Structure formats: structure tokens, C-alpha cells
Amino acid sequence: MTEIELKFQVPAESRAAVAAAVAGRGATARTLRLQAAYFDSADGRLAAAGVALRLRREGARWVQTLKAAGEDAMTRLEHNVPRRERTAAVPLPDPALHAGTPAGERLAALLGEGCELACRYRTDIRRTLRSVRRPGALLELAFDQGRIVAGDASAPVCELEIELLRGDPAALLAAARDWVARHGLWLDVRSKAERGTLLAAGTQRARERKAGAVVLDAAMSLGAARRAVLGECVQQVVVNASQIASGDFGDEHVHQLRVGLRRLRSALALFAADAEDDPLDAGAAALFRALGAARDRVAIAQPLGEQIGAAMRAAGVALAVPTWPAGADEDPVQALRSAAAQAWLLAALQASAVVAPDEAGAVEPLKARLAAWHRQLRRSARRFAELDEEARHRLRKRVKRLRYALEFTRGLFEAKKLARLVKALAELQTRLGALNDAGVALQALRTAPATDPAVSFVLGWLTARCAALADECRPALERFVTTRPPWKR
């Protein structure tokens, strides 16, 4: 079967209120102790494929469950089989019990012949359950408190799961918005299995989620193509957002979240009608800006600081490199846990799950939009020398937009022609990005005291650096302008 659910982490200050709200005022809630053992191969092939095999004790009986990733962040394949054993010891898993199911087919392909399974980690959870009715749907609330244990390591669990038992998925999202608004919860797409796998490996930090491939074909409707592209973009966003919101993240998680937001905005523009003021696009832009200061410190301040230091030494200037000016530096964790960000993430999930009732082919409308963007970009590229700083910034964003859009639609064009244009755009994006970063640094340091001799040196160096980087853009601009787009014969 397919399981549709969302999971949220519960902050410490909200635990009592969430527990009371899930329990409700009547006697319909149940509390269970769920002890589970999760199995995998020695090389972790199940976890790597997004598959989890567990045996869980529910009361006096054991239930074997197989889960596998679904087509989006809200859905999972799931197959449950009650076991006959009533022993206290965990039974050995039997993969054959899942034969003939979609998840079972994935498991069989992963295990092959002679692959041994062993318990990698365990969970001990106290779960409070209650079914609730919403307009058009029946939902199940599950408040879990307990621990994940792998050897001597353990991690706490305190999360709310909202599962759609039957009805419209929109009702699940509506309920999720209510719980987030009332209790300050934050979305976490990491499963207990994923967290347990990490814990067994000695960490609680998942790798950043990079952009994945999207496969479109000419037979797709425009609505189906939109869902495929938005689904991939949203997946990149929510995975990185979950890790950042956990508080245990690296600079690359922030970078990949911003990449995901930019890709999502490109996808929205690619499939947009003529209507403006898309709230999903506006929310993505706001979150992108909220993470900007953290990105600038890592991607601009640190590498430029090293270059400036080298320039000072080469010029015989014995001064300290100026400190990057402190600005409105929003904490990425708080930015992601905010009510606005959480509401936007739920809206993005909903948008990515919708297939518009559109049977028109995807090829011609997308080709027309790509061609229009390409013409606009070529005009700006030819006038690069005349563009002011703001216009060059817009040019860089349009280069990214066209590049991402071409990557989304790669299945609609001849591969070699597409690769040439994508390569030209990637080179131009790199050159314009370096110019933009130097410009951002120049603008930031203009707020520092002008009487500081080190600041004066750096302002002069950056001004010269911007001019040199602009000159270095010209060959890449020319290659882009002269590269024939793949939709032309």
C-alpha cells in the first residue's frame, strides 16, 4: 500500500501541549509501546536505496514492515506482515513475506542471492494515537516520544506524525498547517530509519541533498511534466531544510537549499501562466534572502579574505584584512523553523503534488518559453558593456534560470546540442558569479569606516578586481551568444 503522511519535530516547550492535544478530551486515544529492530546488509544497501526493513513489537505480537520511498516527500510504499512469533527476542526477518508487492520487488532486487541481514539499530517509542475527522478525510495523529539506539549511541525522538487514512491529501496539509501554527512544529522528512542509519554510522547529520535528474518525454502532458519538475525541486528543498532545522548542518546544506529554491523558482516560471504575483515564488524568494547572509560569509567573505590577504602581502602592505561587516545575519535554524517558512514548505509540498487536468503535450509550450528566455538573454549579453551593476545582476539570474530550465527539459532535445548550450551557460554563470561576489563584497565594505587604511586598500583592490572580472566575462558571453540552441535545426 501507499502511505501518505507528514512528520514534524516538536520543540521542548510545546511537548505538553501537543501530548494533550493528541490525547484529546475523550477516551478515543490509545497509548502503545513500540519496540523495533531495523535490519540492513553489512554494506547498508537498503538505507542507500531509501528502503527500511523492521520488526516491531506491538503488544504481544511482532509485525514485519517494509517501507520504501514514494514519488514525493509525502508518500511511501509500505507493506506490513504480522508474524506468528510471541517471543521476547526479535525474530529474524523474512524478506520473502513481502514478495509480490512493489516494495518487496525493490527489496528482492537489492538483496539478490546470499545477502545477509543484521540488526543495525533499535527504537523504543511510546506512541499516543488518535483518529480525527477533517472535511473530506480521516487522519491519524501519532505523537512519538522515545529513543533511537545504535550500540552505545542514542538519539531522542519527539515528533508528531499526521497520516492520511482516507480522503483528500489536501486535508492532511490543512491539518498540518494548523498544528504548525499552534505549536511551533517544524517539518522533518527524515524517517526514524534514516536517523537510525546515521546514528549507527556515528553521526546525526545526513549529507546535503543535491539536484537530481528530471526525466521528461514528449508524450507527457504539461501538467504531468510540471509535477515531475516541481517534485524534484521540492525534494531538494525539504531534505536540506529538514537537516538545517534540526540544528546539525553544514555550510553545504545551506548552499544546496538555496540552489533548490532557485531551481524551484525557475521551474515555477517555466510552467507559469501569464499571471503574476505567485505566492509560492514570493515565499521562495523570501526564504532565499533570509539565508543570504550565511551564504555570503562562507562563499564570499572567506575566499575573498584570503585573496585580499595575498594582495596585501604582494603590495607590501602590513595591515590586517578588514572584518566582514556585521549585518542582518539571520540564524538559518530559526529561519527554517519560523512560521512563515514552515507554511511555505507545506504550500510547496501541496503544489508539487498537484497534476493539472491538462492533456496538451509538454514540448511546444516549453520550447516557446525557453526560446523567449534565450532571445532576451542574448540581447542582454550583447549589451553587457552598457549594463549597470543591477542589470548585470539580473543577467546572472536569467542565466541560472535558463540553465536550470534546460536541465529540467533535457529529455525533449537532442543531447549534444543541449549539452553545448548548457556548457556555455555554466561557464557564463561561473564568470558572472565571481563578478557578482566581488560586487557584493565591495558594497558591503563601503559601510566600513573610510578612515581605515586597510579598508581604503581593499576598496581600491575590489574596484580593480570588478573591472578585471567584467573583462573576463567577455569570452564566455561571446560563446553563449554564438551557441545554437537545441530547438533550432
Secondary structure as UniProt FT lines:
FT   STRAND          2..9
FT   HELIX           12..14
FT   HELIX           15..23
FT   STRAND          30..40
FT   TURN            42..43
FT   HELIX           45..48
FT   TURN            49..50
FT   STRAND          51..58
FT   TURN            59..60
FT   STRAND          61..69
FT   TURN            73..74
FT   STRAND          75..82
FT   HELIX           95..98
FT   TURN            99..100
FT   HELIX           102..111
FT   STRAND          118..134
FT   TURN            135..136
FT   STRAND          137..150
FT   TURN            151..152
FT   STRAND          153..167
FT   HELIX           169..183
FT   STRAND          186..187
FT   HELIX           192..200
FT   TURN            201..202
FT   TURN            218..219
FT   HELIX           222..245
FT   TURN            246..247
FT   HELIX           251..271
FT   HELIX           279..290
FT   HELIX           292..296
FT   HELIX           297..301
FT   HELIX           302..314
FT   TURN            315..316
FT   HELIX           332..337
FT   HELIX           339..352
FT   HELIX           363..382
FT   HELIX           384..386
FT   HELIX           389..408
FT   HELIX           410..412
FT   HELIX           415..445
FT   TURN            446..447
FT   TURN            450..451
FT   HELIX           453..482
FT   TURN            486..487
//
